[in-house]
């Protein structure tokens, strides 16, 4: 019987207790990489977790040319975005958040007593984080998502 070339170059299981904190960070959050180029050779994905303490918020930032998807596992996420973080929307467990390339944004834990826990996916094997110095507007405008495919 011959050994398959896929033994060490095929499927990878990354245990949840061995995520890598040595990744680009933004003040106010803790990112940990599970899947990226350095860890598994991923060419087009960066996947990891994000934890934000109760009542905490991140600094404004963007991810350059990368697309990002955030899946809320636990807690309540409040996202602000725009040149002055002038727009806002909230997401809870089971919700997905899409962040297009170069969009300035900020993640906020909307809960005063529960940690916000999310899974994060980006469209490249390397983490890109550009922290910004933004003066946010005082009262952002709430934006509701409108499904362009399944309109009522």
Secondary structure, DSSP 8 states (H G I E B T S, - for coil): ----TTTTTS-----GGG-B--S---TT-EEEEEESHHHH--SS-EEEEEEE-TT-B---EE-TT--EEEEEEESEEEEEESTTS-EEEEEETT-EEEE-TT--EEEEE--SSS-EEEEEEESSSS---EE------SS-EE-----SSS--
